[in-house]
C-alpha cells in the first residue's frame, strides 16, 4: 500500500490525500494530491467509501470537519520524490498500515478492504 509519512506538525503515516481546490473536480484533486504527496501517477481509481472526521488544522489554527473520500487505485509509475514538503512516500504492507496509519478512519478502511 502506498502511504505517506508526514513529519510536521507531528510524525504520522497517512493515506495520500488532501483538499479539492476551487474549480477542481474531486477526481482531478485525487490525481494531483497523490502525485504531490508521493510522486506517483495512478490509474483507474475506484471510490470505496467515505467518512467524516474532526481534526485540528495548525496551518489555519482551527478545528475542522473533513469529509474523507477513500479510493483504491492502481499505481502506474513514480516520477520522482514527493513534491510536498515534509512528505515521504513509502510502500507498506496492509497489515502494518492497519496498525500505523494516523487516523482511525483510514485504519478502518484498510482493515475492511485489505483483509
Secondary structure, DSSP 8 states (H G I E B T S, - for coil): -EEEEE-SSS-EEEES-----TT--HHHHHHHHHHHHHSEEEEEEEEEEEEEEEEEETTTTEEEEEEEEEEEEEEEEE-SS-SSTTEEEEE--HHHHHHHBSSHHHHHHHHHH--
